[in-house]
């Protein structure tokens, strides 16, 4: 009998904070193995030996790769010791990065649990941006467009809202406006302002697919026209026409995640700002 490789593996993520950094790193690595499914076990806020013992008991029951982000050196040592006893691989994912920092800066780090989540000015800037974005979603443009850092335009179902929220979490006050060919753009959008405007488009097939999946929630809409590919193509062409008329950059989000779209917007905005200086 030929031994078949398992189609899944257990991935244990142990953190003394929220686990967001660890989850992101682990996901970036796991997706490189498309034929293997990672079963994630996330253990946030592990800050005492007693908490760690419970975690290690679960790891013992479902052995797999162990990744951790823990500041306390004694807890790190305990994790590594138990993983050796269980014969499972273990890595402190920030350690190689910290070694590079220490080597370059010539100074030891100051261990700080959840230091990236400190309630500083940047934190409150992100909260303010998120409040602004939620209040100016789906066509609710601010009276003064310069109050917004970014304005996203696009036809229905081009990921304007999720992209806006993601940008807000990065600290950018973002508003968005659905483009409808029969409706003129608000004058405050086309008059001089400092907000960075960007247009989003996608393939007619992609937009039609997303709209069709949303159709059950929109019984009051003309669904035939809403999902008609030729009409969607006309809407996209109108978006491109507007983009060309006002010199606004355009991004095709057909094969982009929200994170990738947001990264592209930030890059374009930075290039635009650099060009104005």
Backbone as CSV, one residue per row, in Angstrom:
resi,resn,N_x,N_y,N_z,CA_x,CA_y,CA_z,C_x,C_y,C_z
1,UNK,0.842,-1.186,0.000,0.000,0.000,0.000,0.890,1.253,0.000
2,UNK,0.557,2.202,-0.857,1.328,3.435,-0.956,0.860,4.417,0.113
3,UNK,1.794,4.920,0.889,1.435,5.893,1.933,1.079,7.221,1.289
4,UNK,-0.106,7.710,1.547,-0.539,8.995,0.990,-0.249,10.107,1.977
5,UNK,0.135,11.239,1.429,0.439,12.394,2.277,-0.856,12.969,2.834
6,UNK,-0.917,13.299,4.118,-2.156,13.861,4.676,-2.534,15.164,3.975
7,UNK,-3.834,15.417,3.882,-4.312,16.606,3.169,-4.435,17.819,4.082
8,UNK,-4.134,17.647,5.363,-4.243,18.751,6.304,-3.146,18.633,7.353
9,UNK,-2.950,19.720,8.089,-2.029,19.694,9.220,-2.513,20.690,10.260
10,UNK,-2.126,20.466,11.503,-2.521,21.358,12.590,-1.474,22.462,12.738
11,UNK,-1.963,23.687,12.896,-1.095,24.855,13.029,-1.483,25.588,14.308
12,UNK,-0.608,25.556,15.291,-0.894,26.147,16.599,-0.216,27.510,16.710
13,UNK,-1.003,28.542,16.982,-0.519,29.917,17.038,-0.683,30.439,18.466
14,UNK,0.434,30.622,19.146,0.429,30.998,20.559,0.952,32.420,20.701
15,UNK,0.147,33.304,21.279,0.533,34.715,21.398,0.197,35.263,22.771
16,UNK,1.018,36.203,23.236,0.715,36.877,24.497,-0.112,38.140,24.266
17,UNK,-0.462,38.389,22.992,-1.303,39.530,22.652,-2.533,39.028,21.892
18,UNK,-3.013,39.801,20.928,-4.241,39.424,20.210,-4.034,38.292,19.227
19,UNK,-2.800,38.085,18.786,-2.525,37.036,17.817,-2.666,37.474,16.376
20,UNK,-2.963,38.771,16.148,-3.176,39.254,14.787,-1.903,39.140,13.948
21,UNK,-0.789,39.570,14.505,0.482,39.495,13.775,0.809,38.059,13.422
22,UNK,0.666,37.183,14.376,0.986,35.770,14.183,0.071,35.132,13.142
23,UNK,-1.211,35.440,13.208,-2.172,34.879,12.260,-1.849,35.314,10.837
24,UNK,-1.484,36.581,10.671,-1.155,37.092,9.345,0.081,36.409,8.778
25,UNK,1.117,36.271,9.602,2.347,35.613,9.162,2.078,34.153,8.812
26,UNK,1.327,33.471,9.673,1.043,32.055,9.449,0.241,31.846,8.169
27,UNK,-0.721,32.718,7.926,-1.542,32.584,6.729,-0.712,32.800,5.473
28,UNK,0.201,33.766,5.532,1.063,34.040,4.379,1.921,32.834,4.041
29,UNK,2.335,32.088,5.060,3.148,30.892,4.823,2.289,29.705,4.394
30,UNK,1.140,29.528,5.051,0.301,28.350,4.793,-0.256,28.322,3.378
31,UNK,-0.570,29.492,2.822,-1.167,29.515,1.475,-0.178,29.076,0.402
32,UNK,1.104,28.993,0.747,2.098,28.521,-0.222,1.992,27.015,-0.442
33,UNK,1.192,26.360,0.379,1.015,24.914,0.261,-0.454,24.632,-0.067
34,UNK,-0.766,24.817,-1.335,-2.162,24.793,-1.780,-2.820,23.428,-1.584
35,UNK,-2.039,22.352,-1.599,-2.622,21.021,-1.498,-2.802,20.578,-0.052
36,UNK,-2.366,21.413,0.871,-2.483,21.075,2.284,-3.345,22.123,2.989
37,UNK,-4.286,21.678,3.789,-5.161,22.597,4.512,-4.682,22.735,5.948
38,UNK,-4.468,23.983,6.355,-4.026,24.242,7.724,-5.236,24.363,8.645
39,UNK,-5.263,23.560,9.688,-6.302,23.677,10.716,-5.719,24.543,11.833
40,UNK,-6.175,25.793,11.905,-5.585,26.747,12.842,-6.166,26.609,14.245
41,UNK,-5.279,26.654,15.206,-5.655,26.710,16.620,-4.988,27.976,17.171
42,UNK,-5.774,28.973,17.494,-5.232,30.262,17.930,-5.403,30.413,19.435
43,UNK,-4.303,30.742,20.116,-4.319,30.906,21.566,-3.816,32.316,21.898
44,UNK,-4.713,33.306,21.994,-4.285,34.674,22.309,-4.158,34.894,23.813
45,UNK,-3.472,35.967,24.186,-3.368,36.427,25.573,-2.805,35.368,26.515
46,UNK,-1.823,34.615,26.027,-1.157,33.617,26.868,0.010,34.312,27.572
47,UNK,-0.159,34.599,28.874,0.823,35.416,29.587,1.315,34.790,30.888
48,UNK,0.793,33.617,31.227,1.249,32.953,32.460,1.581,31.498,32.146
49,UNK,2.374,30.914,33.028,2.752,29.511,32.861,1.529,28.604,32.920
50,UNK,0.577,28.958,33.764,-0.640,28.152,33.898,-1.437,28.171,32.592
51,UNK,-1.564,29.340,31.988,-2.262,29.428,30.702,-1.529,28.624,29.636
52,UNK,-0.216,28.691,29.661,0.587,27.981,28.668,0.446,26.467,28.824
53,UNK,0.332,25.991,30.061,0.169,24.548,30.290,-1.088,24.025,29.621
54,UNK,-2.175,24.799,29.710,-3.426,24.379,29.066,-3.258,24.336,27.549
55,UNK,-2.521,25.324,27.023,-2.279,25.362,25.577,-1.476,24.142,25.137
56,UNK,-0.441,23.815,25.880,0.418,22.690,25.520,-0.335,21.368,25.595
57,UNK,-1.308,21.275,26.490,-2.134,20.068,26.556,-2.932,19.879,25.264
58,UNK,-3.436,20.989,24.729,-4.181,20.920,23.472,-3.254,20.586,22.315
59,UNK,-2.046,21.128,22.340,-1.078,20.825,21.284,-0.703,19.345,21.332
60,UNK,-0.597,18.811,22.531,-0.276,17.388,22.684,-1.371,16.515,22.070
61,UNK,-2.624,16.944,22.177,-3.739,16.170,21.642,-3.796,16.223,20.117
62,UNK,-3.384,17.360,19.535,-3.381,17.510,18.074,-2.036,18.075,17.634
63,UNK,-1.003,17.251,17.589,0.347,17.734,17.275,0.408,18.401,15.900
64,UNK,1.272,19.398,15.809,1.465,20.090,14.545,2.526,21.165,14.695
65,UNK,2.579,22.060,13.744,3.542,23.156,13.784,3.118,24.168,14.849
66,UNK,4.072,24.623,15.643,3.795,25.606,16.690,4.549,26.892,16.365
67,UNK,3.809,27.981,16.215,4.406,29.298,16.017,3.978,30.174,17.188
68,UNK,4.887,31.025,17.657,4.515,31.853,18.795,5.111,33.248,18.694
69,UNK,4.434,34.179,19.318,4.934,35.539,19.525,4.735,35.830,21.015
70,UNK,5.758,35.583,21.787,5.713,35.765,23.237,6.939,36.567,23.659
71,UNK,6.732,37.543,24.517,7.822,38.406,24.973,8.571,37.796,26.147
72,UNK,7.836,37.205,27.081,8.440,36.664,28.301,9.408,35.525,27.974
73,UNK,10.685,35.712,28.311,11.709,34.731,27.932,11.518,33.382,28.617
74,UNK,11.011,33.394,29.841,10.796,32.127,30.544,9.675,31.325,29.887
75,UNK,8.647,32.032,29.412,7.559,31.349,28.706,8.040,30.806,27.361
76,UNK,8.899,31.565,26.690,9.466,31.094,25.427,10.236,29.800,25.653
77,UNK,11.040,29.796,26.687,11.828,28.611,27.003,10.930,27.421,27.324
78,UNK,9.817,27.696,28.010,8.882,26.636,28.378,8.212,26.056,27.131
79,UNK,7.828,26.922,26.204,7.222,26.456,24.955,8.206,25.574,24.199
80,UNK,9.423,26.045,24.060,10.429,25.304,23.295,10.733,23.951,23.941
81,UNK,10.824,23.923,25.282,11.092,22.681,25.993,9.976,21.667,25.789
82,UNK,8.728,22.103,25.935,7.587,21.190,25.769,7.468,20.705,24.331
83,UNK,7.779,21.566,23.375,7.705,21.159,21.973,8.770,20.111,21.661
84,UNK,9.956,20.245,22.274,10.988,19.217,22.104,10.526,17.882,22.682
85,UNK,9.875,17.936,23.831,9.371,16.714,24.460,8.290,16.059,23.606
86,UNK,7.466,16.886,22.947,6.389,16.361,22.102,6.865,16.069,20.684
87,UNK,8.110,16.436,20.393,8.691,16.229,19.068,7.882,16.932,17.975
88,UNK,7.529,18.192,18.247,6.837,19.007,17.248,7.668,20.256,16.970
89,UNK,7.659,20.734,15.724,8.461,21.924,15.391,7.892,23.174,16.046
90,UNK,8.793,24.057,16.475,8.373,25.287,17.155,9.257,26.437,16.706
91,UNK,8.647,27.607,16.503,9.431,28.778,16.120,8.842,30.036,16.726
92,UNK,9.703,30.847,17.287,9.324,32.177,17.757,9.511,33.115,16.567
93,UNK,8.425,33.490,15.905,8.519,34.107,14.579,9.141,35.497,14.574
94,UNK,9.082,36.202,15.697,9.670,37.538,15.740,11.158,37.523,16.079
95,UNK,11.655,36.381,16.559,13.047,36.327,17.016,14.058,36.657,15.919
96,UNK,13.930,36.073,14.706,14.889,36.432,13.646,14.839,37.917,13.290
97,UNK,13.643,38.492,13.320,13.501,39.917,13.015,14.155,40.759,14.095
98,UNK,13.911,40.396,15.353,14.506,41.144,16.457,16.031,41.041,16.445
99,UNK,16.559,39.914,16.009,18.003,39.749,15.928,18.600,40.702,14.892
100,UNK,17.874,40.901,13.782,18.329,41.850,12.764,18.326,43.266,13.331
101,UNK,17.249,43.628,14.038,17.160,44.956,14.662,18.316,45.154,15.656
102,UNK,18.520,44.150,16.485,19.539,44.265,17.524,20.933,44.390,16.917
103,UNK,21.183,43.614,15.865,22.486,43.656,15.202,22.742,45.013,14.564
104,UNK,21.709,45.559,13.915,21.879,46.829,13.217,21.932,48.018,14.181
105,UNK,21.042,47.996,15.196,20.953,49.125,16.128,21.998,49.063,17.227
106,UNK,22.563,47.883,17.456,23.555,47.746,18.513,22.979,47.934,19.897
107,UNK,21.695,47.581,20.029,21.024,47.750,21.326,20.042,46.615,21.520
108,UNK,19.884,46.213,22.768,18.932,45.158,23.082,17.512,45.710,23.066
109,UNK,16.551,44.842,22.781,15.154,45.266,22.764,14.622,45.420,24.183
110,UNK,13.567,46.196,24.301,12.868,46.347,25.573,11.549,45.600,25.469
111,UNK,11.443,44.395,26.031,10.235,43.576,25.863,8.973,44.317,26.260
112,UNK,8.008,44.365,25.331,6.742,45.048,25.575,5.608,44.206,25.005
113,UNK,4.778,43.668,25.883,3.644,42.866,25.429,2.623,43.761,24.751
114,UNK,2.177,43.373,23.547,1.160,44.116,22.793,1.565,45.555,22.557
115,UNK,2.846,45.789,22.365,3.327,47.156,22.160,2.728,47.826,20.945
116,UNK,2.356,47.024,19.927,1.782,47.620,18.721,0.353,48.099,18.931
117,UNK,-0.242,47.738,20.088,-1.619,48.141,20.359,-1.716,49.240,21.419
118,UNK,-0.615,49.942,21.649,-0.612,50.991,22.661,-1.582,52.112,22.275
119,UNK,-2.210,52.712,23.272,-3.193,53.774,23.015,-2.462,55.104,22.821
120,UNK,-1.812,55.226,21.667,-1.079,56.445,21.368,-1.827,57.281,20.340
121,UNK,-1.176,58.307,19.808,-1.829,59.204,18.846,-2.250,58.468,17.587
122,UNK,-1.426,57.520,17.141,-1.764,56.763,15.934,-3.017,55.919,16.149
123,UNK,-3.154,55.370,17.344,-4.339,54.569,17.653,-5.610,55.413,17.549
124,UNK,-5.595,56.583,18.181,-6.779,57.437,18.154,-7.023,58.023,16.759
125,UNK,-5.954,58.153,15.975,-6.119,58.579,14.579,-6.891,57.518,13.801
126,UNK,-6.593,56.244,14.037,-7.295,55.165,13.351,-8.758,55.108,13.772
127,UNK,-9.014,55.317,15.053,-10.402,55.319,15.532,-11.180,56.470,14.889
128,UNK,-10.559,57.648,14.828,-11.203,58.804,14.205,-11.479,58.536,12.730
129,UNK,-10.514,57.916,12.053,-10.680,57.606,10.633,-11.802,56.602,10.423
130,UNK,-11.907,55.623,11.310,-12.960,54.619,11.186,-14.334,55.240,11.411
131,UNK,-14.459,56.106,12.413,-15.732,56.788,12.667,-16.135,57.647,11.468
132,UNK,-15.169,58.361,10.907,-15.420,59.204,9.738,-15.897,58.350,8.563
133,UNK,-15.214,57.250,8.328,-15.518,56.394,7.180,-16.896,55.767,7.301
134,UNK,-17.256,55.304,8.488,-18.575,54.709,8.688,-19.674,55.744,8.489
135,UNK,-19.391,57.005,8.846,-20.396,58.066,8.707,-20.497,58.581,7.275
136,UNK,-19.523,58.257,6.436,-19.513,58.776,5.063,-19.390,57.648,4.047
137,UNK,-20.180,56.615,4.280,-20.187,55.442,3.412,-21.320,55.533,2.380
138,UNK,-21.111,54.915,1.223,-22.155,54.723,0.219,-22.835,56.017,-0.212
139,UNK,-22.029,56.990,-0.609,-22.573,58.217,-1.173,-22.763,59.356,-0.211
140,UNK,-22.535,59.117,1.076,-22.690,60.197,2.066,-21.381,60.991,2.144
141,UNK,-21.112,61.731,1.088,-19.875,62.500,1.025,-19.884,63.611,2.069
142,UNK,-18.723,63.959,2.598,-18.665,65.081,3.545,-18.965,66.395,2.833
143,UNK,-19.490,67.355,3.564,-19.782,68.662,2.954,-18.510,69.291,2.397
144,UNK,-17.417,69.113,3.113,-16.122,69.596,2.653,-15.291,68.380,2.247
145,UNK,-15.088,68.181,0.940,-14.377,67.004,0.463,-12.952,66.929,0.987
146,UNK,-12.391,68.059,1.326,-11.016,68.068,1.834,-10.903,67.426,3.212
147,UNK,-12.041,67.189,3.857,-12.020,66.496,5.142,-11.647,65.026,4.970
148,UNK,-11.857,64.488,3.759,-11.541,63.087,3.475,-10.139,62.971,2.893
149,UNK,-9.402,61.979,3.354,-8.095,61.720,2.761,-8.253,61.054,1.394
150,UNK,-9.248,60.155,1.310,-9.446,59.360,0.093,-10.927,59.291,-0.231
151,UNK,-11.245,59.360,-1.524,-12.613,59.155,-1.991,-12.586,58.062,-3.047
152,UNK,-13.371,57.007,-2.845,-13.413,55.876,-3.766,-14.707,55.912,-4.569
153,UNK,-14.579,55.838,-5.890,-15.735,55.792,-6.777,-15.799,54.429,-7.463
154,UNK,-17.004,53.994,-7.785,-17.141,52.728,-8.499,-18.597,52.314,-8.579
155,UNK,-18.923,51.473,-9.547,-20.291,50.991,-9.667,-20.568,50.013,-8.530
156,UNK,-21.810,49.622,-8.402,-22.210,48.707,-7.342,-21.434,47.402,-7.410
157,UNK,-20.973,46.924,-6.248,-20.258,45.654,-6.087,-18.843,45.677,-6.632
158,UNK,-18.142,46.778,-6.396,-16.710,46.816,-6.724,-15.877,46.967,-5.444
159,UNK,-16.436,46.532,-4.318,-15.715,46.478,-3.032,-15.346,47.845,-2.473
160,UNK,-16.190,48.847,-2.725,-15.881,50.191,-2.228,-15.909,50.245,-0.702
161,UNK,-16.974,49.720,-0.098,-17.113,49.811,1.360,-16.048,49.021,2.108
162,UNK,-15.827,47.733,1.807,-14.778,47.020,2.546,-13.396,47.627,2.357
163,UNK,-13.130,48.159,1.165,-11.841,48.805,0.936,-11.737,50.074,1.772
164,UNK,-12.831,50.822,1.861,-12.850,52.045,2.669,-12.591,51.735,4.136
165,UNK,-13.222,50.685,4.643,-13.057,50.322,6.044,-11.623,49.869,6.308
166,UNK,-11.060,49.115,5.391,-9.674,48.679,5.566,-8.730,49.875,5.589
167,UNK,-8.956,50.827,4.687,-8.132,52.034,4.663,-8.291,52.828,5.957
168,UNK,-9.509,52.853,6.484,-9.750,53.562,7.750,-8.953,52.920,8.876
169,UNK,-8.854,51.595,8.869,-8.075,50.904,9.893,-6.588,51.225,9.770
170,UNK,-6.197,51.698,8.612,-4.813,52.134,8.401,-4.648,53.614,8.743
171,UNK,-5.759,54.276,9.123,-5.685,55.665,9.548,-6.095,56.691,8.505
172,UNK,-6.679,56.249,7.375,-7.077,57.169,6.317,-8.589,57.409,6.363
173,UNK,-8.976,58.676,6.495,-10.394,59.025,6.437,-10.868,58.822,5.004
174,UNK,-11.808,57.911,4.829,-12.202,57.490,3.488,-13.708,57.599,3.307
175,UNK,-14.111,58.107,2.151,-15.521,58.135,1.776,-15.653,57.440,0.434
176,UNK,-16.851,57.010,0.096,-17.036,56.348,-1.201,-18.380,56.700,-1.813
177,UNK,-18.419,56.653,-3.122,-19.608,57.073,-3.863,-19.906,56.074,-4.968
178,UNK,-21.119,55.507,-5.002,-21.476,54.617,-6.109,-21.698,55.416,-7.391
179,UNK,-21.159,54.931,-8.491,-21.324,55.589,-9.785,-22.546,55.008,-10.493
180,UNK,-23.465,55.876,-10.854,-24.665,55.498,-11.603,-24.718,56.389,-12.837
181,UNK,-24.675,55.808,-14.039,-24.615,56.616,-15.270,-25.686,57.684,-15.380
182,UNK,-26.890,57.432,-14.846,-27.983,58.382,-14.981,-27.912,59.531,-13.974
183,UNK,-26.976,59.441,-13.029,-26.899,60.445,-11.971,-25.576,61.202,-12.074
184,UNK,-25.658,62.533,-12.098,-24.450,63.347,-12.190,-23.661,63.294,-10.884
185,UNK,-22.381,63.487,-11.019,-21.537,63.518,-9.832,-21.810,64.780,-9.026
186,UNK,-21.731,64.712,-7.701,-21.914,65.911,-6.875,-20.875,66.979,-7.225
187,UNK,-21.309,68.232,-7.224,-20.399,69.310,-7.600,-19.195,69.404,-6.665
188,UNK,-19.418,69.126,-5.368,-18.300,69.247,-4.432,-17.199,68.231,-4.718
189,UNK,-17.530,67.176,-5.484,-16.515,66.196,-5.840,-15.659,66.675,-7.007
190,UNK,-16.271,67.419,-7.931,-15.539,67.867,-9.124,-14.906,69.246,-8.952
191,UNK,-15.283,69.942,-7.891,-14.652,71.232,-7.602,-13.332,70.995,-6.853
192,UNK,-12.424,71.980,-6.791,-11.111,71.795,-6.148,-11.227,71.331,-4.691
193,UNK,-10.455,70.330,-4.350,-10.369,69.823,-2.975,-9.082,69.022,-2.865
194,UNK,-8.722,68.621,-1.669,-7.461,67.902,-1.464,-7.633,66.397,-1.318
195,UNK,-8.862,65.900,-1.344,-9.092,64.463,-1.213,-8.554,63.726,-2.444
196,UNK,-7.922,62.568,-2.225,-7.401,61.767,-3.326,-8.529,60.882,-3.847
197,UNK,-8.896,61.061,-5.108,-10.010,60.329,-5.704,-9.472,59.192,-6.571
198,UNK,-10.059,58.019,-6.415,-9.655,56.853,-7.201,-10.912,56.085,-7.610
199,UNK,-10.890,55.523,-8.812,-12.035,54.769,-9.337,-11.717,53.276,-9.352
200,UNK,-12.698,52.469,-8.979,-12.546,51.021,-8.999,-13.428,50.427,-10.088
201,UNK,-12.883,49.472,-10.831,-13.651,48.739,-11.834,-13.367,47.250,-11.660
202,UNK,-14.181,46.430,-12.301,-13.965,44.982,-12.318,-14.553,44.457,-13.624
203,UNK,-14.272,43.223,-13.941,-14.818,42.658,-15.177,-16.332,42.519,-15.051
204,UNK,-17.068,42.665,-16.158,-18.530,42.497,-16.107,-18.922,41.147,-15.529
205,UNK,-18.158,40.102,-15.842,-18.473,38.766,-15.343,-18.362,38.709,-13.820
206,UNK,-17.324,39.325,-13.296,-17.114,39.319,-11.845,-18.199,40.109,-11.130
207,UNK,-18.510,41.285,-11.651,-19.555,42.120,-11.045,-20.904,41.411,-11.097
208,UNK,-21.211,40.788,-12.248,-22.490,40.085,-12.396,-22.597,38.935,-11.404
209,UNK,-21.487,38.226,-11.194,-21.476,37.106,-10.253,-21.760,37.584,-8.834
210,UNK,-21.097,38.646,-8.429,-21.295,39.169,-7.076,-22.717,39.697,-6.909
211,UNK,-23.203,40.415,-7.924,-24.563,40.960,-7.837,-25.603,39.837,-7.777
212,UNK,-25.366,38.782,-8.526,-26.315,37.670,-8.523,-26.371,37.029,-7.143
213,UNK,-25.220,36.931,-6.499,-25.182,36.355,-5.150,-25.897,37.237,-4.132
214,UNK,-26.012,38.522,-4.437,-26.682,39.464,-3.540,-28.157,39.652,-3.897
215,UNK,-28.568,39.031,-4.996,-29.901,39.295,-5.534,-31.027,38.964,-4.557
216,UNK,-30.852,37.917,-3.770,-31.905,37.506,-2.847,-32.179,38.559,-1.781
217,UNK,-31.234,39.454,-1.549,-31.391,40.485,-0.525,-31.933,41.782,-1.107
218,UNK,-32.222,41.797,-2.408,-32.610,43.038,-3.076,-33.877,42.835,-3.888
219,UNK,-34.938,42.433,-3.222,-36.185,42.126,-3.916,-36.843,43.343,-4.552
220,UNK,-36.443,44.555,-4.103,-37.041,45.766,-4.637,-36.266,46.305,-5.837
221,UNK,-35.266,45.576,-6.303,-34.412,46.048,-7.387,-34.780,45.347,-8.694
222,UNK,-34.541,46.027,-9.818,-34.712,45.423,-11.135,-33.541,44.467,-11.347
223,UNK,-33.741,43.221,-10.944,-32.633,42.273,-10.938,-32.130,41.937,-12.331
224,UNK,-33.041,41.899,-13.305,-32.608,41.585,-14.669,-31.585,42.608,-15.149
225,UNK,-31.877,43.877,-14.920,-30.946,44.922,-15.321,-29.730,44.964,-14.428
226,UNK,-29.919,44.604,-13.161,-28.839,44.684,-12.174,-27.715,43.703,-12.490
227,UNK,-28.076,42.538,-13.045,-27.058,41.515,-13.315,-26.775,41.343,-14.802
228,UNK,-27.390,42.170,-15.651,-27.163,42.072,-17.092,-25.730,42.496,-17.435
229,UNK,-24.978,41.629,-18.071,-23.560,41.894,-18.321,-23.338,43.055,-19.282
230,UNK,-24.216,43.194,-20.261,-24.043,44.294,-21.211,-24.275,45.634,-20.533
231,UNK,-25.253,45.690,-19.632,-25.492,46.928,-18.892,-24.350,47.206,-17.908
232,UNK,-23.838,46.140,-17.297,-22.706,46.309,-16.385,-21.495,46.826,-17.152
233,UNK,-21.289,46.302,-18.366,-20.174,46.765,-19.199,-20.317,48.249,-19.507
234,UNK,-21.558,48.705,-19.708,-21.807,50.126,-19.967,-21.484,50.963,-18.730
235,UNK,-21.835,50.443,-17.554,-21.522,51.147,-16.305,-20.011,51.274,-16.119
236,UNK,-19.305,50.203,-16.427,-17.842,50.225,-16.286,-17.224,51.198,-17.283
237,UNK,-17.759,51.203,-18.506,-17.256,52.136,-19.519,-17.479,53.580,-19.079
238,UNK,-18.618,53.824,-18.423,-18.915,55.166,-17.920,-17.927,55.555,-16.817
239,UNK,-17.581,54.595,-15.967,-16.586,54.841,-14.918,-15.246,55.228,-15.525
240,UNK,-14.845,54.481,-16.543,-13.571,54.789,-17.213,-13.616,56.169,-17.876
241,UNK,-14.766,56.545,-18.401,-14.926,57.858,-19.036,-14.760,58.970,-18.000
242,UNK,-15.384,58.787,-16.845,-15.267,59.766,-15.760,-13.814,59.866,-15.293
243,UNK,-13.188,58.699,-15.145,-11.792,58.664,-14.706,-10.900,59.452,-15.655
244,UNK,-11.096,59.253,-16.949,-10.288,59.958,-17.947,-10.583,61.456,-17.948
245,UNK,-11.854,61.817,-17.777,-12.254,63.222,-17.822,-11.601,64.033,-16.710
246,UNK,-11.560,63.466,-15.509,-11.053,64.222,-14.354,-9.621,63.836,-13.968
247,UNK,-9.044,62.912,-14.697,-7.671,62.522,-14.403,-7.523,61.713,-13.129
248,UNK,-8.583,61.017,-12.749,-8.540,60.183,-11.550,-7.988,58.801,-11.902
249,UNK,-7.093,58.257,-11.117,-6.556,56.917,-11.402,-7.633,55.853,-11.276
250,UNK,-7.421,54.750,-11.935,-8.394,53.669,-11.940,-7.705,52.361,-11.594
251,UNK,-8.367,51.534,-10.805,-7.812,50.239,-10.389,-8.805,49.140,-10.733
252,UNK,-8.326,48.105,-11.401,-9.157,46.940,-11.709,-9.056,45.965,-10.539
253,UNK,-10.187,45.727,-9.863,-10.175,44.894,-8.659,-10.639,43.463,-8.921
254,UNK,-10.734,43.087,-10.193,-11.269,41.766,-10.541,-10.563,40.648,-9.791
255,UNK,-9.258,40.688,-9.779,-8.482,39.621,-9.147,-7.694,40.127,-7.935
256,UNK,-8.155,41.182,-7.344,-7.462,41.752,-6.187,-8.275,41.539,-4.911
257,UNK,-7.575,41.275,-3.839,-8.217,41.255,-2.535,-8.397,42.701,-2.074
258,UNK,-9.195,42.895,-1.038,-9.390,44.228,-0.474,-8.052,44.798,-0.007
259,UNK,-7.236,43.954,0.603,-5.935,44.403,1.098,-5.037,44.876,-0.052
260,UNK,-5.054,44.135,-1.161,-4.237,44.515,-2.313,-4.733,45.810,-2.941
261,UNK,-6.057,45.958,-3.023,-6.630,47.189,-3.564,-6.238,48.382,-2.703
262,UNK,-6.360,48.221,-1.382,-6.011,49.309,-0.464,-4.538,49.674,-0.590
263,UNK,-3.674,48.662,-0.708,-2.239,48.916,-0.847,-1.958,49.695,-2.132
264,UNK,-2.666,49.357,-3.205,-2.492,50.071,-4.473,-2.949,51.514,-4.361
265,UNK,-4.057,51.739,-3.649,-4.562,53.102,-3.461,-3.562,53.937,-2.674
266,UNK,-3.033,53.371,-1.597,-2.057,54.100,-0.775,-0.822,54.445,-1.604
267,UNK,-0.366,53.491,-2.404,0.815,53.735,-3.243,0.553,54.852,-4.248
268,UNK,-0.607,54.808,-4.913,-0.957,55.852,-5.883,-1.063,57.213,-5.209
269,UNK,-1.646,57.241,-4.015,-1.805,58.497,-3.288,-0.439,59.069,-2.894
270,UNK,0.452,58.202,-2.445,1.795,58.649,-2.076,2.543,59.204,-3.286
271,UNK,2.394,58.536,-4.443,3.040,59.005,-5.668,2.452,60.349,-6.092
272,UNK,1.129,60.496,-5.930,0.458,61.740,-6.286,0.934,62.872,-5.384
273,UNK,1.020,62.599,-4.080,1.472,63.619,-3.135,2.923,64.008,-3.411
274,UNK,3.750,63.022,-3.752,5.155,63.321,-4.046,5.270,64.187,-5.293
275,UNK,4.378,63.972,-6.266,4.402,64.747,-7.494,3.995,66.186,-7.300
276,UNK,3.186,66.440,-6.235,2.733,67.807,-5.984,3.771,68.620,-5.225
277,UNK,4.768,67.945,-4.613,5.755,68.654,-3.801,6.871,69.218,-4.689
